[in-house]
Amino acid sequence: MAALRQNITGALRGSCPGARLQWQTLDQQFHALRLGSGSGSSSSSITAAARSSSASASTSRCMSTDTHNDNSDSSSQTGFRSITAAPETAIRIVSHARPVPVSPSYFSRQPIFNDSYLTLQKLMRSYGNLPVVPAGQVERVAWNTLEDIRQTLGEQVKASDYAKCIELVKRLHAIHPTLKPEAVTEALQAFKRNVQPFSNVPNPIVVDKFGRALGVGRRKVSVARAWVVEGTGEVQVNGKSLADAFGRVHDRESAVWPLRATSRVDKYNVWALVEGGGTTGQAEALTLAIAKALMAHEPALKPALRRAGCVTRDPRRVERKKHGRVKARKMPTWVKR
Amino acid sequence: MSAPNCLRCLLQLRPSVAVPRYVASRSTAAASAIPIASAWTAPFSTTTARDAKKKDKSGGGTHIRAGKKIKLGKFKKNTTADRGKAPAPGERKAYRKKILLSNNNALPVPGLADLSAEDMLNPKNAATVLSIPDAVVDQLRASEAFKPTQCWGVFRKPSVLLRSETIDLMTRMKGAAKQKQTLRLVVTGDRITGKSMLLLQAMTHAFLNDWIVVNIPEGQELTTACTEYAAIPGSDPVRYMQQNYVLKLIQAIRKANEKVFSKLSTVHSHPELPQHIPVGSPLMQLANSAKEADNAWMIFQALWQELTARGRPPLLFALDGLAHVMKVSDYRSPAFELIHSHDLALVRLFVESLSGAGAFPNGGAILAATSRGNSPRTPTMELALAQREAEQAKDAAADVPQPDPFFRGYDERVQAALRTVQVLKLSGITKLEARVLMEYWAASGILRTTVDETAVSEKWTLGGNGVVGEMERAALLTMRL
């Protein structure tokens, strides 16, 4: 029973039995020093201290503050007595305490990395038998690259070690998400890149209750919004017919190109708003907008639309003017003098 | 550094023939570096004219390319340059205004029937293409119903698409003539939707049914001060006549309506005319009497009196480009004030007929077509037509557009002229009509794709929801080989 209490006390103090011993020793030494320097201290306080060493730790802890209040009259009575050394105690004093590092890989060249590697290995031993998701269906995650890890940890991680480690990471990541333990998720979190490009998924375009799908397209500085509904091939751009909106036949063809390339011209109606830029930009912004809205109606058309060049946004813009040139590229006219 | 030999000449040389064997056998590096020109000798040849040509003295027969020439005095005009013959005065305009009605390179369309008198009234004929009979083509040409912008010149024979609006208009014309009433109607609509073509179809119908047709092909010719004018003596308020234009018009009327005129004779005596034309003389005689511009207006008045006499066939009076006659003209009075178009006598005749003041006793139709390409801003006319259109729409009578209270440019006279007209608004054709039209194009050999539902709807969409002219541009006039 007593041993149990001692253990609990030790746990409360946050130290092991050996550490408690050491603590007491230091305490005693501290008090001894005080006795040596100050005049008002008494032997009874030392004896009290000696007595309390066998008593509970809480008593010994409050002793330094309570001493004067409790034993004020006794110290005044014993003030003339000569100072004597404290009697020998039964406690063995430890002179050196060797700090043990928390991490077992403290003395290796790459302790943090090794630690996480060991953790992963341990997790693998524990949960390696859990069922995994088929390779194609695993959630895509961007892992930290070797360079990232070297940078963040500041350790010279070997490429081969990294390869082994990342293999473990991927294997653990493939554990079926419903069965994946919390510990695995936490351990893998350290290996994930801060910015996840795969989580940046555009909001899917939906066909609303009126049957409209809204697609947005851009080209140069033009922005087009196209509402596509099932219909008979009527097109209105900014409230005008296609012929009124685009004088050039080429532009009209570009605007309805997604419908034409998939031979859906007579299946859908388009109502669009375009702003900014010139006619070509507006027409080609419409291409993208209509294509996106069309994909909301028929997702299977995506490959066909990609082949028709309607899926990717054209990133080209006006090239900036440079100093020393008349325009972006044009050089000034050569003059003799 | 440029090569010493002209590349074009090198390509013409055939090494196996042109380079003699002894040159080819000297296969040292030095020999290969020698320009071919210096090592060239004439091969044996019996005929070639090229080889017999005079050799260049310096280059042994091969053309040595000239280096860059420095041209001095670049600002001096090279006066000797031959620019060809300059076109004669008026030639360019004649070319621009040329109307070509047939093309022998186009395929004859099998099964294409000619229009007959009743064809344009039959609702079953909606969405069909029928050709205009040759006699009527001549009449239409005489009355200048064809426009240079219409592309008749790519087809074998002038043919028209009968759309539902055509049948509708012809039925109204027929009904009005039957009741001895006058159909007063303005054809309006978007750009190249076929407004002038509808006028042409109305004229075709009139000619086929032996109506009398008077056509003013362009309203702007009367009001842009490009033809002579003079005040009519004794008129108060002053009206102006345009004698030259009227002379031309009388001749056009005579030529176009020769068939009808030959059967008719005068019923009025015209004592004011210099030439004595007694009652009962043929109408052609009256029409033929207009030889000079001096008395053209007088003869026109006499002719008009005869044409609107009782017992004559119905009359069709048509004008294209209405906006030009619904504004203040570019003519000036002797006091140098602008003359309103309605003070010009010929325009006044048309406008009074259109407003209902001068009805035709034998029935008929007065048709006017607006234009989108060539039309001055006429807010009054635009407002009036929009109002009439809203009033004639069955359901939305409450939504008639109102004049802008802060705008003072409205014209009372124009408002009065258009107060009671009917408005026919043209827009795109239906898919069925588009299909028929495209099949006609394909049969003529100028549309070289399969005409199926996809192609039709594609062109229909590209043409701004079936605007005929735009479809034509997208399908025929854009080179797609």
Boltz contact constraints between the chains, C-beta under 6 A:
constraints:
  - contact:
      token1: [A, 233]
      token2: [B, 457]
      max_distance: 6.0
  - contact:
      token1: [A, 233]
      token2: [B, 461]
      max_distance: 6.0
  - contact:
      token1: [A, 234]
      token2: [B, 465]
      max_distance: 6.0
  - contact:
      token1: [A, 235]
      token2: [B, 461]
      max_distance: 6.0
  - contact:
      token1: [A, 241]
      token2: [B, 464]
      max_distance: 6.0
  - contact:
      token1: [A, 241]
      token2: [B, 465]
      max_distance: 6.0
  - contact:
      token1: [A, 242]
      token2: [B, 464]
      max_distance: 6.0
  - contact:
      token1: [A, 243]
      token2: [B, 463]
      max_distance: 6.0
  - contact:
      token1: [A, 243]
      token2: [B, 464]
      max_distance: 6.0
  - contact:
      token1: [A, 243]
      token2: [B, 467]
      max_distance: 6.0
  - contact:
      token1: [A, 243]
      token2: [B, 470]
      max_distance: 6.0
  - contact:
      token1: [A, 249]
      token2: [B, 474]
      max_distance: 6.0
  - contact:
      token1: [A, 249]
      token2: [B, 478]
      max_distance: 6.0
  - contact:
      token1: [A, 252]
      token2: [B, 462]
      max_distance: 6.0
  - contact:
      token1: [A, 256]
      token2: [B, 461]
      max_distance: 6.0
  - contact:
      token1: [A, 260]
      token2: [B, 458]
      max_distance: 6.0
  - contact:
      token1: [A, 263]
      token2: [B, 454]
      max_distance: 6.0
  - contact:
      token1: [A, 265]
      token2: [B, 457]
      max_distance: 6.0
  - contact:
      token1: [A, 265]
      token2: [B, 458]
      max_distance: 6.0
  - contact:
      token1: [A, 265]
      token2: [B, 461]
      max_distance: 6.0
  - contact:
      token1: [A, 266]
      token2: [B, 457]
      max_distance: 6.0
